[in-house]
């Protein structure tokens, strides 16, 4: 829930930057949102976030292990590396995991920007959703299957880099701790 609130906070800051005529500052944005939309405005998009976070993490580890086994057999000495193999396997795992769970990320983002109608009017069509199910139905009806994957490309770049480097450093430090333990 902390991560969700932080993302909502970042969204508020972005809206302050993009459209300073709507809110004077962060305090004004938070108080206005609280008074006009209630405290639940800060939790929009929480349901799709919670639905997607566990499968996303599980798929990352699953595909990382699959790719690691496919790319190279396990090393005999027990060293896992922290090398290019873990970076590539982690990147591929992150991209597949993000692709599978991306529709929930889209739902979350669409629900989170509700309430910023004044600021969003300059960016094109302003949509209103009554909740997660309404969001899914409207996207399917108005945008079709491809609508569930709008904005996937930048997310794939981020997922490849962040997951790749996460597994790279995980393997690197795991190997360093093993070497330290063996030297003692």
C-alpha positions in Angstrom: 0.0 0.0 0.0 3.0 2.3 0.6 4.1 1.9 -3.0 0.6 2.7 -4.3 0.5 5.9 -2.2 3.9 6.9 -3.3 2.9 6.5 -7.0 -0.2 8.6 -6.3 2.0 11.2 -4.7 4.2 11.2 -7.8 1.2 11.6 -10.0 0.1 14.6 -7.9 3.5 16.1 -8.4 3.5 15.5 -12.1 0.1 17.1 -12.4 1.4 20.1 -10.5 4.3 20.4 -12.9 2.2 19.8 -16.1 -0.7 22.0 -15.1 0.2 24.6 -12.4 -3.1 26.4 -13.0 -5.1 23.6 -11.4 -3.2 23.4 -8.1 -1.0 26.1 -6.5 1.3 23.7 -4.7 1.4 20.2 -3.2 -0.5 21.2 0.0 -3.2 22.8 -2.1 -3.4 19.6 -4.4 -3.7 17.2 -1.4 -6.2 19.3 0.5 -8.3 20.0 -2.6 -8.4 16.3 -3.5 -9.3 15.4 0.1 -12.1 17.9 0.3 -13.6 17.4 -3.2 -13.1 13.6 -3.6 -12.5 12.3 -0.1 -9.6 10.3 1.3 -10.4 7.4 -1.0 -9.1 9.4 -3.9 -5.6 8.5 -2.7 -6.3 4.8 -3.1 -7.7 4.8 -6.6 -6.1 1.9 -8.6 -5.2 0.0 -5.4 -7.3 -3.1 -6.4 -5.5 -3.7 -9.8 -2.2 -3.0 -8.1 -2.8 -5.7 -5.5 -4.2 -8.1 -8.1 -1.1 -7.7 -10.3 1.8 -7.5 -7.8 2.0 -11.1 -6.7 1.7 -12.7 -10.2 4.2 -10.1 -11.5 6.8 -11.0 -8.9 6.1 -14.7 -9.2 6.4 -14.7 -13.0 9.7 -12.8 -12.7 11.3 -15.5 -10.6 9.7 -18.3 -12.7 10.9 -17.0 -16.0 14.3 -16.0 -14.6 14.9 -19.5 -13.5 13.6 -20.9 -16.8 15.9 -18.7 -18.9 18.8 -19.2 -16.6 18.5 -23.0 -17.2 18.0 -22.6 -20.9 20.9 -20.2 -21.4 23.5 -22.0 -19.6 23.7 -25.2 -17.4 24.3 -24.5 -13.7 28.0 -24.0 -12.8 29.6 -26.9 -11.0 31.3 -24.8 -8.3 28.0 -23.4 -7.0 28.8 -19.9 -8.2 25.9 -18.2 -9.7 27.7 -15.3 -11.3 26.3 -11.8 -11.3 27.3 -11.7 -15.0 25.8 -11.0 -18.3 23.7 -14.2 -18.1 21.8 -13.0 -15.1 21.3 -9.6 -16.7 19.9 -11.1 -19.9 17.8 -13.7 -18.1 16.5 -11.1 -15.7 15.7 -8.6 -18.5 13.8 -11.3 -20.5 11.9 -12.4 -17.3 11.0 -8.8 -16.6 9.7 -8.2 -20.1 7.5 -11.3 -20.1 6.2 -10.7 -16.6 5.3 -7.0 -17.5 3.6 -8.1 -20.7 1.4 -10.6 -18.9 0.4 -8.3 -16.1 0.4 -5.0 -18.0 -3.4 -4.7 -18.4 -3.6 -4.4 -14.6 -1.0 -1.7 -14.7 -3.0 0.2 -17.3 -6.2 -0.2 -15.2 -4.4 1.2 -12.2 -3.1 4.2 -14.1 -6.4 5.0 -15.7 -8.1 4.8 -12.3 -5.4 6.9 -10.7 -5.8 9.9 -13.1 -9.5 10.1 -12.3 -10.1 13.5 -10.6 -7.6 15.4 -12.7 -10.2 16.2 -15.4 -9.3 19.9 -15.5 -5.7 19.2 -16.0 -6.2 16.3 -18.5 -8.6 18.2 -20.8 -5.6 19.5 -22.7 -4.3 16.0 -23.4 -7.3 14.7 -25.3 -10.3 12.6 -24.4 -11.2 12.5 -20.7 -12.7 9.2 -19.6 -14.7 8.5 -16.4 -14.7 5.1 -14.7 -17.0 3.9 -11.9 -14.4 1.3 -10.8 -12.2 -1.5 -12.0 -14.9 -3.5 -13.8 -16.2 -0.4 -15.6 -12.7 0.5 -16.6 -12.1 -3.0 -18.1 -15.5 -2.9 -19.9 -15.0 0.6 -21.4 -11.4 -0.2 -22.6 -12.6 -3.4 -24.2 -15.6 -1.7 -25.9 -14.0 1.5 -27.0 -10.4 0.4 -27.7 -10.5 -3.3 -28.3 -7.9 -5.9 -27.2 -5.0 -3.7 -28.2 -6.3 -1.0 -25.8 -5.2 -3.2 -22.9 -1.6 -2.8 -24.0 -1.4 0.9 -24.7 1.9 2.3 -23.4 3.4 -1.2 -23.1 6.7 -0.3 -24.9 8.1 2.2 -22.3 7.0 -0.2 -19.5 9.0 -3.0 -21.2 12.1 -0.9 -21.3 11.8 -0.1 -17.6 11.0 -3.7 -16.7 13.9 -5.1 -18.7 16.4 -2.7 -17.1 15.1 -2.8 -13.5 14.5 -6.6 -13.4 17.8 -7.4 -15.3 19.8 -5.3 -12.9 18.0 -6.6 -9.9 18.9 -10.2 -10.8 22.4 -9.1 -11.9 23.1 -7.6 -8.5 21.4 -10.4 -6.6 23.6 -12.9 -8.3 26.7 -10.7 -7.9 26.3 -10.3 -4.1 25.2 -13.9 -3.6 28.5 -14.9 -5.3 30.5 -12.4 -3.2 29.0 -13.8 0.0 29.8 -17.3 -1.0 33.4 -16.4 -1.9 33.7 -14.6 1.5 32.3 -17.6 3.3 34.6 -20.0 1.5 37.7 -17.9 2.2 37.1 -18.0 6.0 
